[in-house]
Amino acid sequence: LGDLFAEDGWPELLGTGSHDWETDDGVGDALFDEKMKSSMFLFPYLLERIPVMLYQGAVDWKCGPTANEQWIDRLEWGGAEGFAAAERTLWYAESD
C-alpha cells in the first residue's frame, strides 16, 4: 500500500497528508494466534470515533469483496445509512 498511497494525488484524496505507510511483521506475528477470533464487534465503536478506511483488493484471494461487503452491511453504527448510499469508486494504481 505504501507505493500506491505515495503516488501523486493519493495523500490529498485520502486525507492522509504526509503519512509514511509501512508494514511490520511484528504485528502479524503478535496476532498469529488470533486469526479465528472476530474483531467485528470493535468496528461500530471505532467508526463512531475516528475516520476509518477499509481497503479491499479486487483480487484478494483470502476474502474477496463480496464477503467484506456482507460483514460491513451487518454493522450497526450511526453512519451505516450514509455508507450504504455512498457512491462506490474503483481505484487503479499505475503498474510498474
C-alpha positions as CSV (number, residue, x, y, z in Angstrom):
1,L,0.0,0.0,0.0
2,G,2.9,2.3,0.7
3,D,3.8,2.6,-3.0
4,L,0.1,3.2,-4.0
5,F,-0.6,5.8,-1.4
6,A,2.7,7.7,-2.3
7,E,1.6,8.3,-5.9
8,D,0.7,11.8,-6.9
9,G,-2.7,12.9,-5.6
10,W,-3.4,10.0,-3.3
11,P,-2.4,11.6,0.0
12,E,-4.7,14.5,-0.7
13,L,-7.5,12.3,-1.9
14,L,-7.3,10.1,1.2
15,G,-6.7,12.9,3.6
16,T,-3.5,11.2,4.9
17,G,-1.2,14.1,4.4
18,S,2.5,13.1,4.5
19,H,1.9,9.9,6.5
20,D,4.5,7.2,5.9
21,W,2.9,3.9,5.1
22,E,4.9,0.8,6.3
23,T,4.4,-2.8,7.1
24,D,5.6,-4.5,10.3
25,D,5.9,-8.3,10.5
26,G,5.7,-7.9,14.3
27,V,2.0,-7.1,14.0
28,G,1.3,-10.3,12.1
29,D,3.4,-12.3,14.5
30,A,1.6,-10.9,17.5
31,L,-1.8,-11.6,16.0
32,F,-0.9,-15.0,14.6
33,D,-2.9,-17.0,17.2
34,E,-5.9,-14.5,16.9
35,K,-6.8,-15.4,13.3
36,M,-10.1,-17.1,14.1
37,K,-11.3,-14.5,16.6
38,S,-13.6,-12.0,15.1
39,S,-12.9,-8.3,15.7
40,M,-16.2,-7.2,14.0
41,F,-17.6,-6.1,17.4
42,L,-14.9,-3.4,17.6
43,F,-15.8,-1.6,14.4
44,P,-19.0,0.2,15.4
45,Y,-17.1,1.7,18.3
46,L,-14.2,2.8,16.1
47,L,-16.5,4.1,13.3
48,E,-18.3,6.4,15.7
49,R,-15.0,7.9,16.9
50,I,-12.4,8.0,14.2
51,P,-12.2,8.1,10.4
52,V,-11.6,4.6,9.0
53,M,-10.7,3.5,5.5
54,L,-11.4,-0.1,4.6
55,Y,-9.3,-1.3,1.8
56,Q,-10.2,-4.3,-0.3
57,G,-8.1,-5.6,-3.1
58,A,-10.1,-6.7,-6.1
59,V,-8.1,-9.9,-6.4
60,D,-7.7,-10.6,-2.7
61,W,-7.8,-14.5,-2.7
62,K,-8.3,-14.8,1.1
63,C,-11.5,-12.8,1.5
64,G,-13.0,-11.2,-1.6
65,P,-15.0,-8.0,-1.9
66,T,-18.4,-9.8,-1.6
67,A,-17.5,-11.3,1.8
68,N,-16.3,-7.9,3.1
69,E,-19.4,-6.1,1.9
70,Q,-21.6,-8.6,3.7
71,W,-19.9,-8.1,7.1
72,I,-19.8,-4.3,6.7
73,D,-23.5,-4.3,5.8
74,R,-24.3,-6.1,9.1
75,L,-22.5,-3.5,11.3
76,E,-24.8,-1.3,13.4
77,W,-23.5,2.3,13.6
78,G,-24.7,5.8,13.1
79,G,-23.2,6.2,9.6
80,A,-24.5,2.9,8.2
81,E,-27.2,4.5,6.1
82,G,-24.9,7.1,4.5
83,F,-22.2,4.5,3.9
84,A,-24.7,2.2,2.2
85,A,-25.9,5.1,0.0
86,A,-22.4,6.3,-0.9
87,E,-21.1,6.0,-4.4
88,R,-18.5,3.3,-4.9
89,T,-15.4,4.1,-6.9
90,L,-12.8,1.7,-8.3
91,W,-9.2,2.9,-7.8
92,Y,-6.4,1.8,-10.1
93,A,-2.7,2.0,-9.4
94,E,-0.2,2.5,-12.2
95,S,1.5,-0.7,-13.0
96,D,5.3,-0.9,-13.0
